Amino acid sequence: MEAAVDVSLSTITDLPDDCLVFIFKRLSCESDRRAFGLTCRKWLEIQNQNRQSLQFDCSLTNFMVPLSETFYNIDTYKLHRILTRFPHLKSLSLSGCTELPDSGLKPLQNYGCTLRALHLDCCFKITDNGLSFVATGSPSLTFISLYRCNVNDTGVETLANGCFGLEAVNLSYCSFITDHGIRSLVQNCSKLTAIRISHCERITGVGFQHCSENLAYVEAESCKLQPEGISSIVSGDGLRYLNISSLSWSVHGNGLSAIGVAKRLRVLNTRLCQTIRDEMVGMIAKGCPSLVEWNLAMCHEVRVGGWESIALNCHNLEKLHVNRCRNLCNRGLQALENGCKKLSTLYMNGCTRVSGFAVDLFRLARGDVIVGEENFELPSDFRAIMYPSC
């Protein structure tokens, strides 16, 4: 008589860790990934070890919620526990943690080596000391957002000296940053591709001098850029997107004509630059053959000569914004009708010198062109760089 064979039963929990990691990484549904760790302690540990991004409810991602309601207190102890639990994070958002002190970032020195993206928007108590912890603890960082943080050139210089691989930096509303801080980023971070300095009124632009050709995206809305600063921004010969809307009145003469050397420039936003005139428009139109979108909304000093230059030279232009341009007249619209053969969208409203009859003639002659309301969107590639998902 044969002896009975003892067959032990195995379950999925008996699978080796590498198999469970394989399963976890292939869960496409976020709810399934969250529920994975509820199975048992072993599965929870695997979930924690393989989590790559973390974002708190306080993060400024839900723009339907008033800003005052998004703030949440993440103190030093809580952040230390979080980083200990998730030691392999690649993306961390602390945006809206208004009470987080500099010391709260100290745990990054021990747990931030894998971090590549860090969001610190509206962390009002983070200063240069906090950035020193980031610089020493997260050398692999490629993106950082310091929107409305109270940092200055010293902190930016420390960051640039420690995080050589930075590719995108958001310094919007960092009112203490000057050209010295920008120069540190440009000189030390050769991979820098995109930077936002909107509403940084102490930046003139000269810090961009000798920037790398990798610098492709610059957003400098409502800045006090000087003519030599604009020349510095385009000096790297790699610029593809430039936003200098609402430029300060301090730029006189032919200050904007320096843009005319940016041969790779594809998107240009000069909205509300009320000192831009026909001569500057002509130099930009001739010198930027790659332009596919140009925003000239409320540029009241552009007259017939400017519109004729665009029509004659912007052969690749697909989108043109002329909203509320006081000096766009029937003749200027007719010039656009006869030129810009690749034009697909003309954003035009509030142009009081353009008659309804002229608009009808334009529509008849250029049935391929959509005439609509203003709608300026960031290019998808720029958005992907400056707004990495957490």
ZIWO-V165909 format. One line per field, one symbol per residue. ss: DSSP state (A for helix, B for strand, O for the rest). psi: psi as a letter, one per 40 degrees, with the letter a starting at -180 (. if undefined). A space follows every 50 residues. Layout:
BEGIN
ss->???
psi->???
END
This chain:
BEGIN
ss->OOOOOOOOOOOAAAOOAAAAAAAAAOOOOAAAAAAAOOOOAAAAAAAAAA OOBBBOOOOOOOOOOOAAAAOOOOOAAAAAAAAAAOOOOOBBBOOOOOOO OAAAAOOAAAAOOOOOBBBOOOOOOOOAAAAAAAAAAOOOOOBBBOOOOO OBAAAAAAAAAAOOOOOBBBOOOOOBOOAAAAAAAAAAOOOOOBBBOOOO OOOOOAAAOOOOOOOOBBBOOOOOOOAAAAAAAOOOOOOOBBBOOOOOOO OOOOAAAAAAAOOOOOBBBOOOOOOOOAAAAAAAAAAOOOOOBBBOOOOO OOOAAAAAAAAAAOOOOOBBBOOOOOOOOAAAAAAAAAOOOOOOBBBOOO OOOOOAAAAAAAAAAOOOOBBBOOOOOOOAAAAAAAOOOO
psi->hiihhhhihiideeiiddddddddeehdhdddddedeediddddddddde heihhideigdgeehiddeeiihhiddddddddddgefhdhhhehegdeh idddededddeedehdhhhfhfgdehadddddddddegeehehhhfhfig iaddddddddddgdehdhhhehegeehaddddddddddgeehdihhfhfg eeheeeeehfiiedhdhhhfhfifiidddddddedefehdhhhfifiiee hibfdedddeegdehdhhhfhegeehidddddddddegeehehhhfhfge ehaddddddddddgeehdhhhfhfhdfhaddddddddeagdehdhhhhie gdehiddddddddddgeehhhaihghiiiddddddeghi.
END
